[in-house]
Amino acid sequence: MSFSEGSGSDKWGDDGVISFAVRHVWLGMRAAIEDELAEFGLTVPQFATLTMLDSTPGLSVAEVARLCGSTRQSATEMVAGLESHGLVERSPHPTDRRAHQVHATEAGRELYRKARPAVRSREEQLESGLSPEVRRAAREWMAVLAAACGA
């Protein structure tokens, strides 16, 4: 739906609540990405975790939870699921006896490398109606808002 179509204008136009629009987009994108990840046996949070571990190996479960926007309990369960499939492993943190570091295994890195192009392809399909300038502006807008929110 475009911003100018019927009730969409009322909901998402200049007078709309932007956080609801962002949530609406996120839920739609999440469903689309979930469909792509199904063939790899991954959920969106699992893929997000492998993405984070690809760029920052050794995160704690608490850091995974914060970066995924979930509770520590949910992140613990999700990491345990990845671990049971041999995609990640936990090891004691070198300076915090209470924490463990999470690392992707070679199998986890390989699965991530296979799934990432499918996710990017689907995102490109979803963005296909946007000009490169609008894509850049949207990404900049999201980065600024994420920083303002402390994310």
N, C-alpha and C positions, 0 to 999 in steps of 0.2 A: 504494500500500500504506500502511495506517495504521501508527502506531507499535505498535499492539497486535496486529497480525496476525502470527501464527506467527513465522517466523524474523526478520521485520522488527524485532520487539521486541528480539531478541538482538543484531542488528546496530546498530540506531540508538537503542536505549533509553538509559537513564541510564548503563549500563555500556559502551556502544559508543564507538568512536573517532569523535569528531565531525568530524574532517577528512575521513574517508572518507564520511560522510553528506553533507557539503557537496560533495565531489567528485561523488558520485552524483547529487545534485540538479543541479549545474552541467552535467554531461554531458547529462542529460535536457533541461534548459532550453535548452542550446546547440543540441541537435538540433531542438527545437521552433521556436526562433527562426530557425535555418538554413532550415527549411522555409518560413517566412514571407518571408525575405530572398531566396529563390531567384527569386521573380517580379521582383525588382528587380535581379538580377544581382550581388548583394553577398554577401560572406561575413560571418560574425560579427565577425572582426577588422577588416574594412573598415568595417562599420557602426560598430563601437566607435571607430575612428579618426575617422570623420566626426562622431560624437557629441562626441568630445573637441575636435575643431577647431571645432565649432559654438560651444562655450563658451569655448575657449581657442585662438584662432587663432595661428599662428606657432610652434607647438611644434616642437622639433627631432625628428629621427628617433629619437634616443636617448630623448627624453621619451615619444614615442609607444610605443616598445618597453617602457619601464618601466610606463607606464599600462596597456598591453595585457597585461602579464605575459609578454612574449615576448623573444627575443633581438634584439639590434640587427640581425643579419643577416636574421632573419625579417621584422622591421619594415621594413627597407630594401626587401626584395622586395615586401612587401605595399603599401608606399607607391608603389613603381615601378609596380605593377599599377594602382593608382588613378590615377596620373599618366598612364599610357598610355591610359586611358579618358577623360581630360580632367576627372577629378573632383577632383584636387588639383594644386597646383603648388608647386615648391620655389624658394626664393630665398635668396641669401646672407644669413647671419645678420649683423646690423649690428655686433656686437661680438666675434664668434668666427669668425675666418676659416676654421676647419676645419668649421664646422657650417652647416647649411641650415635655414631655417624652412619649415614645411609649412603651406599655406593651402588650404582648400577653394575650388574655383572656384564660379562661380554654378551650373554644372551639378551639382557635388557637393552644394552646399547644397540645391538643388531636389530631387535624388534623396533626400537625407537627410530633407527635409520630407515627401516622399511615403512613405518606408519607415517612419518613426517611428510613425505611427498603427497600422500593421499589427503592429509589434513590441509596442507597448503593449497592443493588443487581445489579442494572444496571451498576453502576461504576465497580463492580467486574467483570461483564461480559466483559466490555470494556477492562479491564486490564488483562483478563485471559491469554493472550499470553505473559505476562511479568513475569519474575522470581521475587520472593520476594526481591532480592537484587536490581533489576532494579526499582521496585516500590519504595523502600526506597530511592534510589538515585534520582529518579525523584521528589519525594516529598521534599527531601532536596534541590535539585536544585531550585524548585519553591519557597521554603521558602527564600532561599538566594537572589534570584532575586527580590522577592517581597520586601524584606527588603532594597535592594539596590535601588529600585525604590521609596522607602518611603511609601510603602503600609502597 
